[in-house]
Amino acid sequence: MTAVPPPTNKVLARKIVGTCVFLAGLVGAAIGIWTLDVVVAVLWLVVVSLAGFYLLKLRAEARGRLDRTSP
């Protein structure tokens, strides 16, 4: 098992911002569901999905599992 290097300040800032957007999206979706506003709920669920994908991308890059070769 290879050691993972510690994150740089730039990567750490991206993770913090991504996590904050993810949590804000969860709160927004909960409010949209609570108020029975479909448009708001769907909008915030899209935000949560995109933030989650971004966090997964950051995790894959940190572990060296992201293939960056282009055809």
PDB file of N, H, CA, C and O in Angstrom:
ATOM      1  N   MET A   1       0.836  -1.168   0.000  1.00  0.00           N
ATOM      2  CA  MET A   1       0.000   0.000   0.000  1.00  0.00           C
ATOM      3  C   MET A   1       0.885   1.237   0.000  1.00  0.00           C
ATOM      4  O   MET A   1       1.802   1.350   0.815  1.00  0.00           O
ATOM      5  N   THR A   2       0.614   2.164  -0.912  1.00  0.00           N
ATOM      6  H   THR A   2      -0.130   2.072  -1.573  1.00  0.00           H
ATOM      7  CA  THR A   2       1.437   3.358  -1.017  1.00  0.00           C
ATOM      8  C   THR A   2       0.908   4.453  -0.103  1.00  0.00           C
ATOM      9  O   THR A   2      -0.292   4.555   0.153  1.00  0.00           O
ATOM     10  N   ALA A   3       1.823   5.255   0.372  1.00  0.00           N
ATOM     11  H   ALA A   3       2.797   5.172   0.163  1.00  0.00           H
ATOM     12  CA  ALA A   3       1.448   6.358   1.253  1.00  0.00           C
ATOM     13  C   ALA A   3       0.880   7.505   0.425  1.00  0.00           C
ATOM     14  O   ALA A   3       1.406   7.829  -0.640  1.00  0.00           O
ATOM     15  N   VAL A   4      -0.175   8.107   0.908  1.00  0.00           N
ATOM     16  H   VAL A   4      -0.602   7.843   1.774  1.00  0.00           H
ATOM     17  CA  VAL A   4      -0.789   9.241   0.229  1.00  0.00           C
ATOM     18  C   VAL A   4      -0.144  10.512   0.764  1.00  0.00           C
ATOM     19  O   VAL A   4      -0.113  10.723   1.976  1.00  0.00           O
ATOM     20  N   PRO A   5       0.381  11.378  -0.140  1.00  0.00           N
ATOM     21  CA  PRO A   5       1.013  12.605   0.345  1.00  0.00           C
ATOM     22  C   PRO A   5      -0.025  13.552   0.947  1.00  0.00           C
ATOM     23  O   PRO A   5      -1.195  13.521   0.565  1.00  0.00           O
ATOM     24  N   PRO A   6       0.401  14.386   1.880  1.00  0.00           N
ATOM     25  CA  PRO A   6      -0.558  15.326   2.486  1.00  0.00           C
ATOM     26  C   PRO A   6      -1.047  16.334   1.442  1.00  0.00           C
ATOM     27  O   PRO A   6      -0.294  16.706   0.542  1.00  0.00           O
ATOM     28  N   PRO A   7      -2.297  16.774   1.557  1.00  0.00           N
ATOM     29  CA  PRO A   7      -2.833  17.701   0.564  1.00  0.00           C
ATOM     30  C   PRO A   7      -2.197  19.087   0.677  1.00  0.00           C
ATOM     31  O   PRO A   7      -1.811  19.522   1.762  1.00  0.00           O
ATOM     32  N   THR A   8      -2.096  19.766  -0.459  1.00  0.00           N
ATOM     33  H   THR A   8      -2.410  19.412  -1.341  1.00  0.00           H
ATOM     34  CA  THR A   8      -1.592  21.129  -0.461  1.00  0.00           C
ATOM     35  C   THR A   8      -2.713  22.073  -0.039  1.00  0.00           C
ATOM     36  O   THR A   8      -3.867  21.663   0.089  1.00  0.00           O
ATOM     37  N   ASN A   9      -2.366  23.330   0.174  1.00  0.00           N
ATOM     38  H   ASN A   9      -1.429  23.663   0.070  1.00  0.00           H
ATOM     39  CA  ASN A   9      -3.366  24.309   0.597  1.00  0.00           C
ATOM     40  C   ASN A   9      -4.459  24.477  -0.457  1.00  0.00           C
ATOM     41  O   ASN A   9      -5.632  24.645  -0.123  1.00  0.00           O
ATOM     42  N   LYS A  10      -4.069  24.430  -1.727  1.00  0.00           N
ATOM     43  H   LYS A  10      -3.116  24.293  -1.999  1.00  0.00           H
ATOM     44  CA  LYS A  10      -5.038  24.598  -2.813  1.00  0.00           C
ATOM     45  C   LYS A  10      -6.037  23.439  -2.834  1.00  0.00           C
ATOM     46  O   LYS A  10      -7.239  23.652  -2.989  1.00  0.00           O
ATOM     47  N   VAL A  11      -5.539  22.230  -2.679  1.00  0.00           N
ATOM     48  H   VAL A  11      -4.563  22.057  -2.552  1.00  0.00           H
ATOM     49  CA  VAL A  11      -6.406  21.049  -2.669  1.00  0.00           C
ATOM     50  C   VAL A  11      -7.297  21.061  -1.435  1.00  0.00           C
ATOM     51  O   VAL A  11      -8.477  20.719  -1.512  1.00  0.00           O
ATOM     52  N   LEU A  12      -6.739  21.452  -0.310  1.00  0.00           N
ATOM     53  H   LEU A  12      -5.780  21.730  -0.248  1.00  0.00           H
ATOM     54  CA  LEU A  12      -7.518  21.508   0.920  1.00  0.00           C
ATOM     55  C   LEU A  12      -8.634  22.544   0.815  1.00  0.00           C
ATOM     56  O   LEU A  12      -9.747  22.309   1.285  1.00  0.00           O
ATOM     57  N   ALA A  13      -8.342  23.683   0.203  1.00  0.00           N
ATOM     58  H   ALA A  13      -7.437  23.875  -0.179  1.00  0.00           H
ATOM     59  CA  ALA A  13      -9.366  24.720   0.014  1.00  0.00           C
ATOM     60  C   ALA A  13     -10.472  24.217  -0.906  1.00  0.00           C
ATOM     61  O   ALA A  13     -11.649  24.494  -0.673  1.00  0.00           O
ATOM     62  N   ARG A  14     -10.100  23.477  -1.949  1.00  0.00           N
ATOM     63  H   ARG A  14      -9.144  23.252  -2.138  1.00  0.00           H
ATOM     64  CA  ARG A  14     -11.110  22.929  -2.862  1.00  0.00           C
ATOM     65  C   ARG A  14     -12.001  21.928  -2.147  1.00  0.00           C
ATOM     66  O   ARG A  14     -13.210  21.898  -2.373  1.00  0.00           O
ATOM     67  N   LYS A  15     -11.413  21.110  -1.287  1.00  0.00           N
ATOM     68  H   LYS A  15     -10.430  21.134  -1.103  1.00  0.00           H
ATOM     69  CA  LYS A  15     -12.206  20.138  -0.536  1.00  0.00           C
ATOM     70  C   LYS A  15     -13.169  20.827   0.422  1.00  0.00           C
ATOM     71  O   LYS A  15     -14.317  20.406   0.566  1.00  0.00           O
ATOM     72  N   ILE A  16     -12.706  21.871   1.068  1.00  0.00           N
ATOM     73  H   ILE A  16     -11.774  22.213   0.951  1.00  0.00           H
ATOM     74  CA  ILE A  16     -13.559  22.599   2.011  1.00  0.00           C
ATOM     75  C   ILE A  16     -14.716  23.262   1.280  1.00  0.00           C
ATOM     76  O   ILE A  16     -15.863  23.167   1.716  1.00  0.00           O
ATOM     77  N   VAL A  17     -14.421  23.931   0.174  1.00  0.00           N
ATOM     78  H   VAL A  17     -13.489  24.008  -0.180  1.00  0.00           H
ATOM     79  CA  VAL A  17     -15.480  24.588  -0.602  1.00  0.00           C
ATOM     80  C   VAL A  17     -16.454  23.553  -1.156  1.00  0.00           C
ATOM     81  O   VAL A  17     -17.667  23.755  -1.104  1.00  0.00           O
ATOM     82  N   GLY A  18     -15.935  22.450  -1.684  1.00  0.00           N
ATOM     83  H   GLY A  18     -14.949  22.286  -1.726  1.00  0.00           H
ATOM     84  CA  GLY A  18     -16.803  21.395  -2.202  1.00  0.00           C
ATOM     85  C   GLY A  18     -17.705  20.807  -1.134  1.00  0.00           C
ATOM     86  O   GLY A  18     -18.881  20.541  -1.384  1.00  0.00           O
ATOM     87  N   THR A  19     -17.159  20.604   0.048  1.00  0.00           N
ATOM     88  H   THR A  19     -16.204  20.820   0.250  1.00  0.00           H
ATOM     89  CA  THR A  19     -17.953  20.071   1.153  1.00  0.00           C
ATOM     90  C   THR A  19     -19.012  21.063   1.605  1.00  0.00           C
ATOM     91  O   THR A  19     -20.136  20.670   1.918  1.00  0.00           O
ATOM     92  N   CYS A  20     -18.665  22.347   1.642  1.00  0.00           N
ATOM     93  H   CYS A  20     -17.752  22.666   1.388  1.00  0.00           H
ATOM     94  CA  CYS A  20     -19.651  23.368   2.026  1.00  0.00           C
ATOM     95  C   CYS A  20     -20.779  23.456   1.006  1.00  0.00           C
ATOM     96  O   CYS A  20     -21.944  23.580   1.384  1.00  0.00           O
ATOM     97  N   VAL A  21     -20.452  23.394  -0.274  1.00  0.00           N
ATOM     98  H   VAL A  21     -19.506  23.294  -0.582  1.00  0.00           H
ATOM     99  CA  VAL A  21     -21.484  23.416  -1.312  1.00  0.00           C
ATOM    100  C   VAL A  21     -22.363  22.174  -1.197  1.00  0.00           C
ATOM    101  O   VAL A  21     -23.582  22.255  -1.348  1.00  0.00           O
ATOM    102  N   PHE A  22     -21.742  21.027  -0.928  1.00  0.00           N
ATOM    103  H   PHE A  22     -20.752  20.962  -0.805  1.00  0.00           H
ATOM    104  CA  PHE A  22     -22.495  19.783  -0.768  1.00  0.00           C
ATOM    105  C   PHE A  22     -23.478  19.892   0.401  1.00  0.00           C
ATOM    106  O   PHE A  22     -24.647  19.531   0.265  1.00  0.00           O
ATOM    107  N   LEU A  23     -23.013  20.381   1.530  1.00  0.00           N
ATOM    108  H   LEU A  23     -22.063  20.675   1.641  1.00  0.00           H
ATOM    109  CA  LEU A  23     -23.879  20.513   2.705  1.00  0.00           C
ATOM    110  C   LEU A  23     -24.968  21.562   2.489  1.00  0.00           C
ATOM    111  O   LEU A  23     -26.107  21.371   2.915  1.00  0.00           O
ATOM    112  N   ALA A  24     -24.623  22.666   1.829  1.00  0.00           N
ATOM    113  H   ALA A  24     -23.698  22.821   1.482  1.00  0.00           H
ATOM    114  CA  ALA A  24     -25.634  23.686   1.529  1.00  0.00           C
ATOM    115  C   ALA A  24     -26.699  23.114   0.594  1.00  0.00           C
ATOM    116  O   ALA A  24     -27.881  23.432   0.723  1.00  0.00           O
ATOM    117  N   GLY A  25     -26.278  22.278  -0.335  1.00  0.00           N
ATOM    118  H   GLY A  25     -25.318  22.019  -0.439  1.00  0.00           H
ATOM    119  CA  GLY A  25     -27.232  21.635  -1.227  1.00  0.00           C
ATOM    120  C   GLY A  25     -28.175  20.695  -0.494  1.00  0.00           C
ATOM    121  O   GLY A  25     -29.366  20.633  -0.799  1.00  0.00           O
ATOM    122  N   LEU A  26     -27.637  19.964   0.473  1.00  0.00           N
ATOM    123  H   LEU A  26     -26.669  20.014   0.721  1.00  0.00           H
ATOM    124  CA  LEU A  26     -28.492  19.084   1.275  1.00  0.00           C
ATOM    125  C   LEU A  26     -29.516  19.878   2.077  1.00  0.00           C
ATOM    126  O   LEU A  26     -30.681  19.492   2.170  1.00  0.00           O
ATOM    127  N   VAL A  27     -29.075  20.978   2.648  1.00  0.00           N
ATOM    128  H   VAL A  27     -28.128  21.291   2.572  1.00  0.00           H
ATOM    129  CA  VAL A  27     -29.992  21.819   3.422  1.00  0.00           C
ATOM    130  C   VAL A  27     -31.044  22.426   2.501  1.00  0.00           C
ATOM    131  O   VAL A  27     -32.228  22.448   2.837  1.00  0.00           O
ATOM    132  N   GLY A  28     -30.613  22.920   1.340  1.00  0.00           N
ATOM    133  H   GLY A  28     -29.651  22.902   1.068  1.00  0.00           H
ATOM    134  CA  GLY A  28     -31.555  23.493   0.387  1.00  0.00           C
ATOM    135  C   GLY A  28     -32.562  22.480  -0.116  1.00  0.00           C
ATOM    136  O   GLY A  28     -33.741  22.799  -0.270  1.00  0.00           O
ATOM    137  N   ALA A  29     -32.112  21.269  -0.373  1.00  0.00           N
ATOM    138  H   ALA A  29     -31.155  21.010  -0.248  1.00  0.00           H
ATOM    139  CA  ALA A  29     -33.033  20.217  -0.816  1.00  0.00           C
ATOM    140  C   ALA A  29     -34.018  19.861   0.289  1.00  0.00           C
ATOM    141  O   ALA A  29     -35.197  19.630   0.022  1.00  0.00           O
ATOM    142  N   ALA A  30     -33.545  19.816   1.514  1.00  0.00           N
ATOM    143  H   ALA A  30     -32.587  20.004   1.731  1.00  0.00           H
ATOM    144  CA  ALA A  30     -34.448  19.519   2.635  1.00  0.00           C
ATOM    145  C   ALA A  30     -35.502  20.610   2.787  1.00  0.00           C
ATOM    146  O   ALA A  30     -36.671  20.318   3.040  1.00  0.00           O
ATOM    147  N   ILE A  31     -35.092  21.853   2.636  1.00  0.00           N
ATOM    148  H   ILE A  31     -34.142  22.090   2.431  1.00  0.00           H
ATOM    149  CA  ILE A  31     -36.057  22.958   2.715  1.00  0.00           C
ATOM    150  C   ILE A  31     -37.057  22.877   1.563  1.00  0.00           C
ATOM    151  O   ILE A  31     -38.253  23.090   1.758  1.00  0.00           O
ATOM    152  N   GLY A  32     -36.562  22.567   0.362  1.00  0.00           N
ATOM    153  H   GLY A  32     -35.590  22.394   0.204  1.00  0.00           H
ATOM    154  CA  GLY A  32     -37.460  22.428  -0.778  1.00  0.00           C
ATOM    155  C   GLY A  32     -38.462  21.306  -0.598  1.00  0.00           C
ATOM    156  O   GLY A  32     -39.622  21.438  -0.987  1.00  0.00           O
ATOM    157  N   ILE A  33     -38.028  20.212  -0.015  1.00  0.00           N
ATOM    158  H   ILE A  33     -37.085  20.105   0.302  1.00  0.00           H
ATOM    159  CA  ILE A  33     -38.936  19.085   0.236  1.00  0.00           C
ATOM    160  C   ILE A  33     -39.914  19.439   1.353  1.00  0.00           C
ATOM    161  O   ILE A  33     -41.096  19.102   1.280  1.00  0.00           O
ATOM    162  N   TRP A  34     -39.424  20.113   2.378  1.00  0.00           N
ATOM    163  H   TRP A  34     -38.464  20.387   2.437  1.00  0.00           H
ATOM    164  CA  TRP A  34     -40.272  20.484   3.510  1.00  0.00           C
ATOM    165  C   TRP A  34     -41.376  21.457   3.095  1.00  0.00           C
ATOM    166  O   TRP A  34     -42.504  21.374   3.582  1.00  0.00           O
ATOM    167  N   THR A  35     -41.035  22.391   2.179  1.00  0.00           N
ATOM    168  H   THR A  35     -40.119  22.458   1.784  1.00  0.00           H
ATOM    169  CA  THR A  35     -42.028  23.353   1.712  1.00  0.00           C
ATOM    170  C   THR A  35     -42.830  22.833   0.517  1.00  0.00           C
ATOM    171  O   THR A  35     -43.692  23.536  -0.011  1.00  0.00           O
ATOM    172  N   LEU A  36     -42.548  21.618   0.100  1.00  0.00           N
ATOM    173  H   LEU A  36     -41.848  21.047   0.528  1.00  0.00           H
ATOM    174  CA  LEU A  36     -43.224  20.987  -1.041  1.00  0.00           C
ATOM    175  C   LEU A  36     -43.052  21.788  -2.328  1.00  0.00           C
ATOM    176  O   LEU A  36     -43.960  21.839  -3.158  1.00  0.00           O
ATOM    177  N   ASP A  37     -41.894  22.408  -2.491  1.00  0.00           N
ATOM    178  H   ASP A  37     -41.156  22.366  -1.817  1.00  0.00           H
ATOM    179  CA  ASP A  37     -41.566  23.150  -3.712  1.00  0.00           C
ATOM    180  C   ASP A  37     -40.651  22.279  -4.569  1.00  0.00           C
ATOM    181  O   ASP A  37     -39.466  22.114  -4.278  1.00  0.00           O
ATOM    182  N   VAL A  38     -41.226  21.735  -5.619  1.00  0.00           N
ATOM    183  H   VAL A  38     -42.189  21.869  -5.855  1.00  0.00           H
ATOM    184  CA  VAL A  38     -40.507  20.764  -6.446  1.00  0.00           C
ATOM    185  C   VAL A  38     -39.313  21.394  -7.145  1.00  0.00           C
ATOM    186  O   VAL A  38     -38.239  20.794  -7.198  1.00  0.00           O
ATOM    187  N   VAL A  39     -39.486  22.587  -7.678  1.00  0.00           N
ATOM    188  H   VAL A  39     -40.359  23.074  -7.636  1.00  0.00           H
ATOM    189  CA  VAL A  39     -38.410  23.227  -8.428  1.00  0.00           C
ATOM    190  C   VAL A  39     -37.199  23.483  -7.531  1.00  0.00           C
ATOM    191  O   VAL A  39     -36.063  23.225  -7.930  1.00  0.00           O
ATOM    192  N   VAL A  40     -37.437  23.980  -6.345  1.00  0.00           N
ATOM    193  H   VAL A  40     -38.360  24.189  -6.021  1.00  0.00           H
ATOM    194  CA  VAL A  40     -36.342  24.248  -5.404  1.00  0.00           C
ATOM    195  C   VAL A  40     -35.661  22.947  -4.993  1.00  0.00           C
ATOM    196  O   VAL A  40     -34.433  22.874  -4.945  1.00  0.00           O
ATOM    197  N   ALA A  41     -36.446  21.935  -4.701  1.00  0.00           N
ATOM    198  H   ALA A  41     -37.444  21.995  -4.740  1.00  0.00           H
ATOM    199  CA  ALA A  41     -35.881  20.648  -4.286  1.00  0.00           C
ATOM    200  C   ALA A  41     -35.010  20.052  -5.388  1.00  0.00           C
ATOM    201  O   ALA A  41     -33.909  19.572  -5.120  1.00  0.00           O
ATOM    202  N   VAL A  42     -35.500  20.082  -6.620  1.00  0.00           N
ATOM    203  H   VAL A  42     -36.395  20.471  -6.837  1.00  0.00           H
ATOM    204  CA  VAL A  42     -34.730  19.508  -7.737  1.00  0.00           C
ATOM    205  C   VAL A  42     -33.474  20.322  -7.992  1.00  0.00           C
ATOM    206  O   VAL A  42     -32.411  19.757  -8.248  1.00  0.00           O
ATOM    207  N   LEU A  43     -33.582  21.639  -7.926  1.00  0.00           N
ATOM    208  H   LEU A  43     -34.446  22.099  -7.718  1.00  0.00           H
ATOM    209  CA  LEU A  43     -32.406  22.492  -8.134  1.00  0.00           C
ATOM    210  C   LEU A  43     -31.302  22.161  -7.139  1.00  0.00           C
ATOM    211  O   LEU A  43     -30.141  22.008  -7.519  1.00  0.00           O
ATOM    212  N   TRP A  44     -31.670  22.051  -5.858  1.00  0.00           N
ATOM    213  H   TRP A  44     -32.613  22.176  -5.550  1.00  0.00           H
ATOM    214  CA  TRP A  44     -30.661  21.770  -4.839  1.00  0.00           C
ATOM    215  C   TRP A  44     -30.158  20.332  -4.919  1.00  0.00           C
ATOM    216  O   TRP A  44     -29.005  20.069  -4.578  1.00  0.00           O
ATOM    217  N   LEU A  45     -30.985  19.409  -5.357  1.00  0.00           N
ATOM    218  H   LEU A  45     -31.922  19.622  -5.635  1.00  0.00           H
ATOM    219  CA  LEU A  45     -30.508  18.037  -5.551  1.00  0.00           C
ATOM    220  C   LEU A  45     -29.497  17.960  -6.683  1.00  0.00           C
ATOM    221  O   LEU A  45     -28.561  17.163  -6.623  1.00  0.00           O
ATOM    222  N   VAL A  46     -29.673  18.779  -7.714  1.00  0.00           N
ATOM    223  H   VAL A  46     -30.433  19.427  -7.762  1.00  0.00           H
ATOM    224  CA  VAL A  46     -28.678  18.856  -8.791  1.00  0.00           C
ATOM    225  C   VAL A  46     -27.370  19.421  -8.243  1.00  0.00           C
ATOM    226  O   VAL A  46     -26.294  18.924  -8.576  1.00  0.00           O
ATOM    227  N   VAL A  47     -27.456  20.449  -7.411  1.00  0.00           N
ATOM    228  H   VAL A  47     -28.330  20.852  -7.141  1.00  0.00           H
ATOM    229  CA  VAL A  47     -26.256  21.028  -6.799  1.00  0.00           C
ATOM    230  C   VAL A  47     -25.532  19.985  -5.952  1.00  0.00           C
ATOM    231  O   VAL A  47     -24.307  19.879  -6.007  1.00  0.00           O
ATOM    232  N   VAL A  48     -26.285  19.220  -5.173  1.00  0.00           N
ATOM    233  H   VAL A  48     -27.280  19.307  -5.129  1.00  0.00           H
ATOM    234  CA  VAL A  48     -25.685  18.165  -4.336  1.00  0.00           C
ATOM    235  C   VAL A  48     -24.997  17.115  -5.204  1.00  0.00           C
ATOM    236  O   VAL A  48     -23.894  16.670  -4.887  1.00  0.00           O
ATOM    237  N   SER A  49     -25.640  16.723  -6.288  1.00  0.00           N
ATOM    238  H   SER A  49     -26.536  17.085  -6.546  1.00  0.00           H
ATOM    239  CA  SER A  49     -25.070  15.707  -7.167  1.00  0.00           C
ATOM    240  C   SER A  49     -23.754  16.184  -7.780  1.00  0.00           C
ATOM    241  O   SER A  49     -22.763  15.454  -7.783  1.00  0.00           O
ATOM    242  N   LEU A  50     -23.752  17.402  -8.293  1.00  0.00           N
ATOM    243  H   LEU A  50     -24.558  17.995  -8.290  1.00  0.00           H
ATOM    244  CA  LEU A  50     -22.534  17.927  -8.911  1.00  0.00           C
ATOM    245  C   LEU A  50     -21.415  18.100  -7.892  1.00  0.00           C
ATOM    246  O   LEU A  50     -20.258  17.802  -8.189  1.00  0.00           O
ATOM    247  N   ALA A  51     -21.744  18.575  -6.703  1.00  0.00           N
ATOM    248  H   ALA A  51     -22.684  18.817  -6.462  1.00  0.00           H
ATOM    249  CA  ALA A  51     -20.724  18.722  -5.666  1.00  0.00           C
ATOM    250  C   ALA A  51     -20.180  17.355  -5.246  1.00  0.00           C
ATOM    251  O   ALA A  51     -18.985  17.211  -4.990  1.00  0.00           O
ATOM    252  N   GLY A  52     -21.052  16.363  -5.177  1.00  0.00           N
ATOM    253  H   GLY A  52     -22.023  16.480  -5.385  1.00  0.00           H
ATOM    254  CA  GLY A  52     -20.598  15.010  -4.837  1.00  0.00           C
ATOM    255  C   GLY A  52     -19.664  14.438  -5.884  1.00  0.00           C
ATOM    256  O   GLY A  52     -18.654  13.818  -5.550  1.00  0.00           O
ATOM    257  N   PHE A  53     -20.000  14.644  -7.159  1.00  0.00           N
ATOM    258  H   PHE A  53     -20.820  15.147  -7.430  1.00  0.00           H
ATOM    259  CA  PHE A  53     -19.115  14.183  -8.224  1.00  0.00           C
ATOM    260  C   PHE A  53     -17.770  14.899  -8.178  1.00  0.00           C
ATOM    261  O   PHE A  53     -16.728  14.290  -8.419  1.00  0.00           O
ATOM    262  N   TYR A  54     -17.796  16.187  -7.869  1.00  0.00           N
ATOM    263  H   TYR A  54     -18.643  16.682  -7.674  1.00  0.00           H
ATOM    264  CA  TYR A  54     -16.549  16.943  -7.771  1.00  0.00           C
ATOM    265  C   TYR A  54     -15.687  16.429  -6.618  1.00  0.00           C
ATOM    266  O   TYR A  54     -14.471  16.301  -6.760  1.00  0.00           O
ATOM    267  N   LEU A  55     -16.312  16.137  -5.484  1.00  0.00           N
ATOM    268  H   LEU A  55     -17.300  16.241  -5.369  1.00  0.00           H
ATOM    269  CA  LEU A  55     -15.556  15.594  -4.346  1.00  0.00           C
ATOM    270  C   LEU A  55     -14.991  14.212  -4.665  1.00  0.00           C
ATOM    271  O   LEU A  55     -13.877  13.888  -4.253  1.00  0.00           O
ATOM    272  N   LEU A  56     -15.747  13.403  -5.389  1.00  0.00           N
ATOM    273  H   LEU A  56     -16.652  13.666  -5.723  1.00  0.00           H
ATOM    274  CA  LEU A  56     -15.222  12.096  -5.795  1.00  0.00           C
ATOM    275  C   LEU A  56     -14.041  12.240  -6.746  1.00  0.00           C
ATOM    276  O   LEU A  56     -13.086  11.466  -6.676  1.00  0.00           O
ATOM    277  N   LYS A  57     -14.102  13.230  -7.634  1.00  0.00           N
ATOM    278  H   LYS A  57     -14.878  13.859  -7.690  1.00  0.00           H
ATOM    279  CA  LYS A  57     -12.993  13.490  -8.560  1.00  0.00           C
ATOM    280  C   LYS A  57     -11.744  13.909  -7.784  1.00  0.00           C
ATOM    281  O   LYS A  57     -10.642  13.443  -8.078  1.00  0.00           O
ATOM    282  N   LEU A  58     -11.916  14.784  -6.799  1.00  0.00           N
ATOM    283  H   LEU A  58     -12.810  15.162  -6.561  1.00  0.00           H
ATOM    284  CA  LEU A  58     -10.780  15.196  -5.982  1.00  0.00           C
ATOM    285  C   LEU A  58     -10.177  14.014  -5.234  1.00  0.00           C
ATOM    286  O   LEU A  58      -8.956  13.906  -5.114  1.00  0.00           O
ATOM    287  N   ARG A  59     -11.030  13.134  -4.734  1.00  0.00           N
ATOM    288  H   ARG A  59     -12.021  13.222  -4.832  1.00  0.00           H
ATOM    289  CA  ARG A  59     -10.543  11.954  -4.016  1.00  0.00           C
ATOM    290  C   ARG A  59      -9.762  11.024  -4.943  1.00  0.00           C
ATOM    291  O   ARG A  59      -8.711  10.505  -4.568  1.00  0.00           O
ATOM    292  N   ALA A  60     -10.281  10.817  -6.155  1.00  0.00           N
ATOM    293  H   ALA A  60     -11.135  11.239  -6.459  1.00  0.00           H
ATOM    294  CA  ALA A  60      -9.586   9.953  -7.115  1.00  0.00           C
ATOM    295  C   ALA A  60      -8.245  10.550  -7.521  1.00  0.00           C
ATOM    296  O   ALA A  60      -7.259   9.826  -7.659  1.00  0.00           O
ATOM    297  N   GLU A  61      -8.203  11.865  -7.714  1.00  0.00           N
ATOM    298  H   GLU A  61      -9.005  12.453  -7.603  1.00  0.00           H
ATOM    299  CA  GLU A  61      -6.933  12.512  -8.059  1.00  0.00           C
ATOM    300  C   GLU A  61      -5.927  12.382  -6.922  1.00  0.00           C
ATOM    301  O   GLU A  61      -4.742  12.155  -7.165  1.00  0.00           O
ATOM    302  N   ALA A  62      -6.388  12.523  -5.695  1.00  0.00           N
ATOM    303  H   ALA A  62      -7.350  12.708  -5.498  1.00  0.00           H
ATOM    304  CA  ALA A  62      -5.483  12.446  -4.549  1.00  0.00           C
ATOM    305  C   ALA A  62      -4.884  11.051  -4.403  1.00  0.00           C
ATOM    306  O   ALA A  62      -3.742  10.902  -3.968  1.00  0.00           O
ATOM    307  N   ARG A  63      -5.644  10.049  -4.762  1.00  0.00           N
ATOM    308  H   ARG A  63      -6.572  10.170  -5.115  1.00  0.00           H
ATOM    309  CA  ARG A  63      -5.162   8.668  -4.634  1.00  0.00           C
ATOM    310  C   ARG A  63      -4.505   8.154  -5.906  1.00  0.00           C
ATOM    311  O   ARG A  63      -4.068   7.004  -5.956  1.00  0.00           O
ATOM    312  N   GLY A  64      -4.430   8.988  -6.927  1.00  0.00           N
ATOM    313  H   GLY A  64      -4.784   9.922  -6.887  1.00  0.00           H
ATOM    314  CA  GLY A  64      -3.782   8.593  -8.171  1.00  0.00           C
ATOM    315  C   GLY A  64      -4.566   7.584  -8.978  1.00  0.00           C
ATOM    316  O   GLY A  64      -3.985   6.817  -9.746  1.00  0.00           O
ATOM    317  N   ARG A  65      -5.872   7.572  -8.819  1.00  0.00           N
ATOM    318  H   ARG A  65      -6.344   8.195  -8.195  1.00  0.00           H
ATOM    319  CA  ARG A  65      -6.711   6.592  -9.512  1.00  0.00           C
ATOM    320  C   ARG A  65      -7.423   7.174 -10.729  1.00  0.00           C
ATOM    321  O   ARG A  65      -8.212   6.481 -11.373  1.00  0.00           O
ATOM    322  N   LEU A  66      -7.157   8.433 -11.049  1.00  0.00           N
ATOM    323  H   LEU A  66      -6.516   8.996 -10.526  1.00  0.00           H
ATOM    324  CA  LEU A  66      -7.830   9.080 -12.162  1.00  0.00           C
ATOM    325  C   LEU A  66      -6.948   8.986 -13.385  1.00  0.00           C
ATOM    326  O   LEU A  66      -5.809   9.454 -13.377  1.00  0.00           O
ATOM    327  N   ASP A  67      -7.468   8.386 -14.430  1.00  0.00           N
ATOM    328  H   ASP A  67      -8.393   8.006 -14.436  1.00  0.00           H
ATOM    329  CA  ASP A  67      -6.719   8.231 -15.668  1.00  0.00           C
ATOM    330  C   ASP A  67      -6.845   9.504 -16.494  1.00  0.00           C
ATOM    331  O   ASP A  67      -7.950   9.854 -16.909  1.00  0.00           O
ATOM    332  N   ARG A  68      -5.766  10.188 -16.738  1.00  0.00           N
ATOM    333  H   ARG A  68      -4.868   9.904 -16.401  1.00  0.00           H
ATOM    334  CA  ARG A  68      -5.790  11.456 -17.441  1.00  0.00           C
ATOM    335  C   ARG A  68      -5.392  11.337 -18.913  1.00  0.00           C
ATOM    336  O   ARG A  68      -5.203  12.361 -19.570  1.00  0.00           O
ATOM    337  N   THR A  69      -5.261  10.137 -19.444  1.00  0.00           N
ATOM    338  H   THR A  69      -5.415   9.306 -18.910  1.00  0.00           H
ATOM    339  CA  THR A  69      -4.865   9.976 -20.850  1.00  0.00           C
ATOM    340  C   THR A  69      -6.031  10.307 -21.753  1.00  0.00           C
ATOM    341  O   THR A  69      -7.161   9.882 -21.515  1.00  0.00           O
ATOM    342  N   SER A  70      -5.744  11.067 -22.784  1.00  0.00           N
ATOM    343  H   SER A  70      -4.826  11.412 -22.977  1.00  0.00           H
ATOM    344  CA  SER A  70      -6.762  11.458 -23.756  1.00  0.00           C
ATOM    345  C   SER A  70      -6.464  10.795 -25.093  1.00  0.00           C
ATOM    346  O   SER A  70      -5.303  10.663 -25.480  1.00  0.00           O
ATOM    347  N   PRO A  71      -7.524  10.371 -25.809  1.00  0.00           N
ATOM    348  CA  PRO A  71      -7.273   9.741 -27.111  1.00  0.00           C
ATOM    349  C   PRO A  71      -6.841  10.738 -28.156  1.00  0.00           C
ATOM    350  O   PRO A  71      -6.593  10.363 -29.302  1.00  0.00           O
TER     351      PRO A  71
END
